């Protein structure tokens, strides 16, 4: 999962606060609506004297809504209370389809649901597999929820039948290369920071071309940022995650076509 910290700093910081508190470790997906969303962040499995129990996540104060990015397939957004745009706490959901417009209208209802990340690499294969699981209404204390289940016909549900998130690990990188697109923030040397995408267009040698529609000006410059020199035409990206387990460092590219902003990969560690 990639976090959109440059676009939704409040929401991203809130999510990381829950991660760092351990709130999402051994958490469950407590809601599955095939063709719509899968939701988590509200409940986790804890150990007690009598064994494993399902408990609600202890929440921090609600955060301000930061709707900016559309609720398309594979994006991750904050859940909130109906009629209260600024009510998001710990719960989030993954969009299984394009829910931006009708019939769901997640981009417009309740102030718009804040997208703060997206599933990357092959992650949606796992999410789609969870979507395909049977669903059973489980008891969450004050309510019941349609949760995805494994190893049960639905007649008797135990904690072992719930889909869990065993561990959450956070890795800080300057760029993400997923589905042939390299996304990163860049300091262009004029006091301006931009969020951009470069699309892979040829191999070998490996070439990347700017997607003009991806360019967004950033109000705040992130600490982990690429740099571009207009005098030399060189682009330097400190670190890029290319799959769930591999990070390459000191990525250097050379501008070879100013008209299209086409870059050639020169080196990396």
Secondary structure, 3 states (H helix, E strand, C coil): CEECCCCCHHHHHHHHHHHHHCCCCCEEEEEEECCCEEEEEEEEEEEECCEEEEEECCCCCCECCCCCCCCCCCEEEECCCCCCCCCECCCEEEECCCCCCCCCCCCCHHHCCCEEEECCCCHHHHHHHHHCCCEEEEECCCCEEEEEECCCCCCCCCHHHECEECCCCCCCCCEEEECCEEEEEEECCCCCEEEEEEEEEECCCCEEEECHHHCEEECCCCCCCEEEECCCCEEEEEEEEEECCEEEEEEEEEEEECCCCEEEEEECC
